[in-house]
Amino acid sequence: MSHALPSHTRIAVVGAGFSGLCMAIRLKQEGIDDFVVLEPADEVGGTWRDNTYPGCQCDIPSALYSFSFAPNPDWTRFYPLQSEIRDYLRRCARDFGVMPYICFGHDVTGADWDEGSRSWRLDTSRGSFTADMLVGGFGGLSQPSIPDVPGLETFEGTLFHSAAWDHDHDLGGERVAVIGTGASAVQFVPRIQPRVGSLHVFQRTPSWVLPDPDRPVSDFERRLFRRLPAVQRLLRAGLYFGHEATVLGTMVDRRLSTGFESIGRRHLRSQVPDPELRSRLTPTYTLGCKRITLSNRYYPALCQPNVELVTDPIREVRPHSIVTDDDTARELDTIILGTGFKVHDNPGFSRVRGRGGGSLGDAWQGSPRAYLGTTIPGFPNLFLLVGPNSAGGYNSIVFTTEAHVNYVIACLREMDRRRLQAVEVRRHVYDEFNRLADERLRGSVWNKGGCTSWYLDSNGRNGVWWPGFTWRLWQRTRRFDPREYQLQAA
């Protein structure tokens, strides 16, 4: 069901994934009812609604990958499955009463700041309206990235991205190519390998693959979590600080990750007996430079007789084949793209235009930046959720979401107290934060680990990770400091 747009609202939230739903729930808890959530799809869930490829699963433990105010004692796996995360978000939207505020089927086609009225004008696929504040839960993993491969558009077989899996297409007995060997491919390759006739996995750079510690959550554990919620909260805290400790190896001293590298090499040796294949699967960069993957099935799948690991670069795609630089043409029926997302060049950035008509894309010039990952000068009353430089290393992104939502709530309280109409982060505050972020990340494994990853934008800047421990982000967003902002009274 889609709800009608108002002519004006206090707060417009874009996206009904983890971030957008968290914002909506906290607004209701704060006693604020004058808001809408704009969602282009027909249900909630964000990336966990859209990514339905075989084997899709989170690599953050389920006890940690949930709202702190909505623990779920019924997870069936230590690492949550896609379908369970999607159902959890649906349940939260229903139980916390925010479904009536969500306008489904409303794609935001433009958002323009009007200096005269000090409000945002939003154009959607189903109409226009104005809002005092715009909160963007765009999601960094929402726009699939299609590789720039010559001839890809000429392929006459079946072609799809892992984020838009074609479940109606039967892969049984087919000649299938997978382009990309990142986190998604590591999960779905073992699932499709037994069904296909032949599988050609095109690898540019090998991933670090560590043993997967996932296991079922026992009935006893679920009963314990339901009867004693404090036990699950204690587990959550322990998991948080355990993941937080990875900052020591990614930013403090990269040598601290060598123990995990040894585990990865031992895992590779034990699962890939062929020394030549093992050599091509061995990373030459520091662990953590790219996303670490967890799997006990990926390496064995690559060892099967119907699988070929291709490391020669792709020269071109033809109507029925892929040709590599060594002149080998592999005949194919289906190509699956496991090539990630547009994190730094999301098309939505060009649709948000601030003072003077310049877009976020214009302001960033290929390198997204924000103060504390959320506010940008020239864009009054705009808050991004999990924006640039706010992801917490290898910790739960839901933690960052809640920190940013708390910051927006603190800002709204300050605006009410002072009767403010608009707030805008000061340029020098924004510039200093980003200068320090760049400085602290300069020697990190993400910047200096010897790989090329989606963490770095086209200008070579790391615009993804928070520059340190995430408890500092939580600490800095607990209150809103009006001295850091230009304030406009009502």
DAZINOR-V549584 format. One record per residue. N is the residue number from 0. RES is the residue in three letters. SS is DSSP state (a for helix, b for strand, c for the rest). PSI is psi in radians with two decimals (* if undefined). BURIAL is # if it has 16 or more other C-alpha atoms within 10 Angstrom, else .. Layout:
BEGIN
N|RES|SS|PSI|BURIAL  N|RES|SS|PSI|BURIAL
END
This chain:
BEGIN
0|MET|c|2.38|.  1|SER|c|2.36|#  2|HIS|c|2.62|#  3|ALA|c|2.58|.  4|LEU|c|2.52|#  5|PRO|c|2.95|.  6|SER|c|-0.51|.  7|HIS|b|2.54|#  8|THR|b|2.79|#  9|ARG|b|-0.76|#  10|ILE|b|2.25|#  11|ALA|b|2.17|#  12|VAL|b|2.26|#  13|VAL|b|2.08|#  14|GLY|c|2.39|#  15|ALA|c|0.74|#  16|GLY|c|-2.71|#  17|PHE|a|-0.85|#  18|SER|a|-0.87|#  19|GLY|a|-0.71|#  20|LEU|a|-0.70|#  21|CYS|a|-0.74|#  22|MET|a|-0.78|#  23|ALA|a|-0.76|#  24|ILE|a|-0.78|#  25|ARG|a|-0.59|#  26|LEU|a|-0.78|#  27|LYS|a|-0.73|.  28|GLN|a|-0.50|.  29|GLU|c|-0.11|.  30|GLY|c|0.29|.  31|ILE|c|2.10|.  32|ASP|c|-0.17|.  33|ASP|c|1.30|.  34|PHE|b|2.81|#  35|VAL|b|2.70|#  36|VAL|b|2.16|#  37|LEU|b|2.14|#  38|GLU|b|2.10|#  39|PRO|c|-0.46|#  40|ALA|c|-3.06|#  41|ASP|c|0.17|.  42|GLU|c|2.92|#  43|VAL|c|2.98|#  44|GLY|c|-0.40|#  45|GLY|c|-2.31|#  46|THR|a|-0.46|#  47|TRP|a|-0.15|#  48|ARG|a|-0.71|#  49|ASP|a|-0.65|#  50|ASN|c|1.80|#  51|THR|c|0.37|#  52|TYR|c|2.71|#  53|PRO|c|2.27|#  54|GLY|c|0.11|#  55|CYS|c|2.18|#  56|GLN|b|2.59|#  57|CYS|b|2.60|#  58|ASP|b|0.29|#  59|ILE|b|2.36|#  60|PRO|b|2.52|#  61|SER|c|-0.64|#  62|ALA|c|-0.39|#  63|LEU|c|-0.42|#  64|TYR|c|1.09|#  65|SER|c|2.87|#  66|PHE|c|2.45|#  67|SER|c|-0.50|.  68|PHE|c|0.00|.  69|ALA|c|1.14|.  70|PRO|c|2.59|#  71|ASN|c|1.88|#  72|PRO|c|-0.02|#  73|ASP|c|0.23|#  74|TRP|c|2.42|#  75|THR|c|-0.26|#  76|ARG|b|2.68|#  77|PHE|c|-0.67|#  78|TYR|b|2.14|#  79|PRO|b|2.50|#  80|LEU|b|2.68|#  81|GLN|a|-0.81|#  82|SER|a|-0.61|.  83|GLU|a|-0.63|#  84|ILE|a|-0.79|#  85|ARG|a|-0.80|#  86|ASP|a|-0.62|.  87|TYR|a|-0.78|#  88|LEU|a|-0.69|#  89|ARG|a|-0.76|#  90|ARG|a|-0.72|.  91|CYS|a|-0.77|#  92|ALA|a|-0.68|#  93|ARG|a|-0.86|.  94|ASP|a|-0.57|.  95|PHE|c|0.07|#  96|GLY|c|0.53|.  97|VAL|c|-0.06|#  98|MET|a|-0.70|#  99|PRO|a|-0.23|.  100|TYR|a|-0.10|#  101|ILE|b|2.19|#  102|CYS|b|1.68|#  103|PHE|b|2.70|#  104|GLY|c|0.32|#  105|HIS|c|1.74|#  106|ASP|c|2.21|#  107|VAL|b|2.03|#  108|THR|b|-0.24|#  109|GLY|b|2.52|#  110|ALA|b|2.02|#  111|ASP|b|2.27|#  112|TRP|b|2.26|#  113|ASP|b|1.88|#  114|GLU|c|-0.56|.  115|GLY|c|-0.84|.  116|SER|c|-0.11|.  117|ARG|c|0.99|#  118|SER|b|2.90|#  119|TRP|b|2.32|#  120|ARG|b|2.15|#  121|LEU|b|2.22|#  122|ASP|b|2.27|#  123|THR|b|3.01|#  124|SER|c|-0.16|.  125|ARG|c|0.37|.  126|GLY|b|3.10|.  127|SER|b|2.74|#  128|PHE|b|3.10|#  129|THR|b|2.74|#  130|ALA|b|2.52|#  131|ASP|b|-0.65|#  132|MET|b|2.50|#  133|LEU|b|2.18|#  134|VAL|b|2.08|#  135|GLY|b|1.90|#  136|GLY|c|0.99|#  137|PHE|c|-0.65|#  138|GLY|c|2.10|#  139|GLY|c|-0.37|#  140|LEU|c|0.93|#  141|SER|c|-0.40|#  142|GLN|c|1.85|#  143|PRO|b|2.48|#  144|SER|c|2.14|#  145|ILE|c|2.16|.  146|PRO|c|2.60|.  147|ASP|c|1.33|.  148|VAL|c|2.16|.  149|PRO|c|2.27|.  150|GLY|c|0.03|.  151|LEU|a|-0.65|#  152|GLU|a|-0.20|.  153|THR|a|-0.14|.  154|PHE|c|2.27|#  155|GLU|c|-0.06|.  156|GLY|c|-2.75|.  157|THR|b|2.30|.  158|LEU|b|2.22|#  159|PHE|b|2.78|.  160|HIS|b|2.62|#  161|SER|a|-0.46|#  162|ALA|a|-0.12|#  163|ALA|a|1.03|.  164|TRP|c|2.32|#  165|ASP|c|1.62|#  166|HIS|c|-0.26|.  167|ASP|c|-0.23|.  168|HIS|c|2.20|.  169|ASP|c|2.05|.  170|LEU|c|-0.05|#  171|GLY|c|2.11|.  172|GLY|c|0.05|.  173|GLU|c|2.84|.  174|ARG|b|1.95|#  175|VAL|b|2.42|#  176|ALA|b|2.41|#  177|VAL|b|2.13|#  178|ILE|b|2.04|#  179|GLY|c|2.48|#  180|THR|c|0.67|#  181|GLY|c|-2.74|#  182|ALA|a|-0.72|#  183|SER|a|-0.82|#  184|ALA|a|-0.67|#  185|VAL|a|-0.51|#  186|GLN|a|-0.75|#  187|PHE|a|-0.39|#  188|VAL|a|-0.83|#  189|PRO|a|-0.44|#  190|ARG|a|-0.60|#  191|ILE|a|-0.33|#  192|GLN|a|-0.77|#  193|PRO|c|-0.32|#  194|ARG|c|-0.51|.  195|VAL|c|2.83|#  196|GLY|c|-0.89|.  197|SER|b|2.57|#  198|LEU|b|2.10|#  199|HIS|b|1.96|#  200|VAL|b|1.98|#  201|PHE|b|1.95|#  202|GLN|c|2.20|#  203|ARG|c|-0.84|.  204|THR|c|2.29|#  205|PRO|c|2.60|#  206|SER|c|2.64|#  207|TRP|c|2.11|#  208|VAL|b|2.07|#  209|LEU|b|2.77|#  210|PRO|c|2.44|.  211|ASP|c|2.01|.  212|PRO|c|0.17|.  213|ASP|c|2.59|.  214|ARG|c|2.85|.  215|PRO|b|2.57|.  216|VAL|c|2.15|#  217|SER|c|2.78|.  218|ASP|a|-0.68|.  219|PHE|a|-0.78|.  220|GLU|a|-0.73|#  221|ARG|a|-0.71|#  222|ARG|a|-0.70|.  223|LEU|a|-0.76|.  224|PHE|a|-0.63|#  225|ARG|a|-0.70|#  226|ARG|a|-0.57|.  227|LEU|c|1.39|.  228|PRO|a|-0.45|.  229|ALA|a|-0.50|.  230|VAL|a|-0.76|.  231|GLN|a|-0.63|#  232|ARG|a|-0.66|#  233|LEU|a|-0.73|.  234|LEU|a|-0.76|.  235|ARG|a|-0.79|#  236|ALA|a|-0.75|.  237|GLY|a|-0.73|.  238|LEU|a|-0.71|#  239|TYR|a|-0.88|#  240|PHE|a|-0.51|.  241|GLY|a|-0.77|.  242|HIS|a|-0.60|#  243|GLU|a|-0.52|#  244|ALA|c|-0.31|.  245|THR|c|-0.33|#  246|VAL|a|-0.52|#  247|LEU|a|-0.65|#  248|GLY|a|-0.39|#  249|THR|a|-0.51|#  250|MET|a|-0.59|#  251|VAL|a|-0.95|.  252|ASP|c|1.91|.  253|ARG|a|-0.34|#  254|ARG|a|-0.34|.  255|LEU|a|-0.19|.  256|SER|a|-0.02|#  257|THR|a|-0.52|.  258|GLY|a|-0.74|.  259|PHE|a|-0.59|.  260|GLU|a|-0.69|#  261|SER|a|-0.69|.  262|ILE|a|-0.74|.  263|GLY|a|-0.74|#  264|ARG|a|-0.69|#  265|ARG|a|-0.68|.  266|HIS|a|-0.76|#  267|LEU|a|-0.78|#  268|ARG|a|-0.69|#  269|SER|a|-0.41|.  270|GLN|a|-0.27|#  271|VAL|c|1.70|#  272|PRO|c|-0.48|.  273|ASP|c|2.02|.  274|PRO|a|-0.57|.  275|GLU|a|-0.78|.  276|LEU|a|-0.71|.  277|ARG|a|-0.68|#  278|SER|a|-0.71|.  279|ARG|a|-0.32|.  280|LEU|c|0.02|#  281|THR|c|2.07|#  282|PRO|c|2.56|#  283|THR|c|0.15|.  284|TYR|c|2.92|#  285|THR|c|2.40|#  286|LEU|c|2.31|#  287|GLY|c|-0.30|#  288|CYS|c|-0.68|#  289|LYS|c|2.97|#  290|ARG|c|2.22|#  291|ILE|c|2.38|#  292|THR|b|2.67|#  293|LEU|b|2.17|#  294|SER|c|2.44|#  295|ASN|c|0.00|#  296|ARG|c|-0.29|#  297|TYR|a|-0.92|#  298|TYR|a|-0.82|#  299|PRO|a|-0.60|.  300|ALA|a|-0.69|#  301|LEU|a|-0.30|#  302|CYS|c|-0.08|#  303|GLN|c|2.64|.  304|PRO|c|-0.35|.  305|ASN|c|0.17|.  306|VAL|b|2.40|#  307|GLU|b|2.23|#  308|LEU|b|2.09|#  309|VAL|b|2.10|#  310|THR|c|-0.11|#  311|ASP|c|2.41|.  312|PRO|c|2.59|.  313|ILE|b|2.21|#  314|ARG|b|-0.80|#  315|GLU|b|2.82|#  316|VAL|b|2.33|#  317|ARG|b|3.01|#  318|PRO|c|-0.52|.  319|HIS|c|0.28|#  320|SER|b|2.94|#  321|ILE|b|2.32|#  322|VAL|b|2.24|#  323|THR|b|3.02|#  324|ASP|c|-0.31|.  325|ASP|c|0.25|.  326|ASP|c|0.20|.  327|THR|c|2.25|.  328|ALA|b|2.17|#  329|ARG|b|2.05|#  330|GLU|b|2.39|.  331|LEU|c|2.68|#  332|ASP|c|-0.57|#  333|THR|b|2.47|#  334|ILE|b|2.22|#  335|ILE|b|2.20|#  336|LEU|b|2.01|#  337|GLY|c|1.00|#  338|THR|c|0.36|#  339|GLY|c|-2.70|#  340|PHE|b|2.85|#  341|LYS|c|1.59|#  342|VAL|c|-0.78|#  343|HIS|c|-0.26|#  344|ASP|c|0.72|#  345|ASN|c|2.25|#  346|PRO|a|-0.43|.  347|GLY|a|-0.39|#  348|PHE|a|-0.56|#  349|SER|a|-0.20|#  350|ARG|a|-0.23|#  351|VAL|b|1.98|#  352|ARG|b|2.18|#  353|GLY|c|-2.66|#  354|ARG|a|2.28|.  355|GLY|a|-0.06|.  356|GLY|a|-0.05|.  357|GLY|c|2.46|#  358|SER|b|2.95|#  359|LEU|a|-0.70|#  360|GLY|a|-0.71|#  361|ASP|a|-0.74|.  362|ALA|a|-0.60|#  363|TRP|a|-0.49|.  364|GLN|c|0.81|.  365|GLY|c|-0.10|#  366|SER|c|1.55|#  367|PRO|c|2.40|#  368|ARG|c|2.69|#  369|ALA|c|2.62|#  370|TYR|b|2.19|#  371|LEU|c|0.39|#  372|GLY|c|0.23|#  373|THR|c|-0.60|#  374|THR|b|2.66|#  375|ILE|c|2.31|#  376|PRO|c|2.52|#  377|GLY|c|-0.08|#  378|PHE|c|1.31|#  379|PRO|c|2.60|#  380|ASN|c|0.52|#  381|LEU|b|2.23|#  382|PHE|b|2.20|#  383|LEU|b|2.46|#  384|LEU|c|2.19|#  385|VAL|c|0.90|#  386|GLY|c|-2.83|#  387|PRO|c|2.47|#  388|ASN|c|0.78|#  389|SER|c|-0.19|#  390|ALA|b|2.39|#  391|GLY|c|1.31|#  392|GLY|c|-2.18|#  393|TYR|c|0.61|#  394|ASN|c|-3.12|#  395|SER|c|2.25|#  396|ILE|a|-0.36|#  397|VAL|a|-0.52|#  398|PHE|a|-0.80|#  399|THR|a|-0.73|#  400|THR|a|-0.86|#  401|GLU|a|-0.62|#  402|ALA|a|-0.79|#  403|HIS|a|-0.69|#  404|VAL|a|-0.73|#  405|ASN|a|-0.64|#  406|TYR|a|-0.73|#  407|VAL|a|-0.75|#  408|ILE|a|-0.74|#  409|ALA|a|-0.68|#  410|CYS|a|-0.78|#  411|LEU|a|-0.69|#  412|ARG|a|-0.74|.  413|GLU|a|-0.68|#  414|MET|a|-0.69|#  415|ASP|a|-0.74|.  416|ARG|a|-0.71|.  417|ARG|a|-0.04|.  418|ARG|c|0.94|.  419|LEU|b|2.59|.  420|GLN|b|-0.50|#  421|ALA|b|2.58|#  422|VAL|b|2.52|#  423|GLU|b|2.20|#  424|VAL|b|2.43|#  425|ARG|c|2.50|#  426|ARG|a|-0.77|.  427|HIS|a|-0.55|.  428|VAL|a|-0.80|#  429|TYR|a|-0.84|#  430|ASP|a|-0.71|#  431|GLU|a|-0.70|.  432|PHE|a|-0.80|#  433|ASN|a|-0.54|#  434|ARG|a|-0.79|.  435|LEU|a|-0.65|.  436|ALA|a|-0.81|#  437|ASP|a|-0.73|#  438|GLU|a|-0.76|.  439|ARG|a|-0.51|.  440|LEU|a|-0.23|#  441|ARG|c|-0.70|#  442|GLY|c|0.14|#  443|SER|c|2.86|#  444|VAL|a|-0.50|#  445|TRP|a|-0.57|#  446|ASN|a|-0.58|#  447|LYS|a|0.39|#  448|GLY|c|-0.02|#  449|GLY|c|0.38|.  450|CYS|c|2.99|#  451|THR|c|2.12|#  452|SER|c|2.97|#  453|TRP|c|-0.07|#  454|TYR|c|-0.49|#  455|LEU|b|2.37|#  456|ASP|c|-3.05|#  457|SER|c|-0.33|.  458|ASN|c|0.05|.  459|GLY|c|0.19|.  460|ARG|c|2.47|#  461|ASN|b|1.79|#  462|GLY|c|0.30|#  463|VAL|c|-0.92|#  464|TRP|b|2.52|#  465|TRP|c|2.36|#  466|PRO|c|1.06|#  467|GLY|c|-2.71|#  468|PHE|c|2.43|#  469|THR|a|-0.34|#  470|TRP|a|-0.42|#  471|ARG|a|-0.65|.  472|LEU|a|-0.80|#  473|TRP|a|-0.76|#  474|GLN|a|-0.73|.  475|ARG|a|-0.31|.  476|THR|c|0.13|#  477|ARG|c|-0.49|#  478|ARG|c|2.72|#  479|PHE|c|2.09|#  480|ASP|c|1.84|.  481|PRO|a|-0.32|.  482|ARG|a|-0.36|.  483|GLU|a|0.01|#  484|TYR|b|2.63|#  485|GLN|b|2.25|.  486|LEU|b|2.35|#  487|GLN|b|2.08|.  488|ALA|b|2.72|.  489|ALA|c|*|.
END
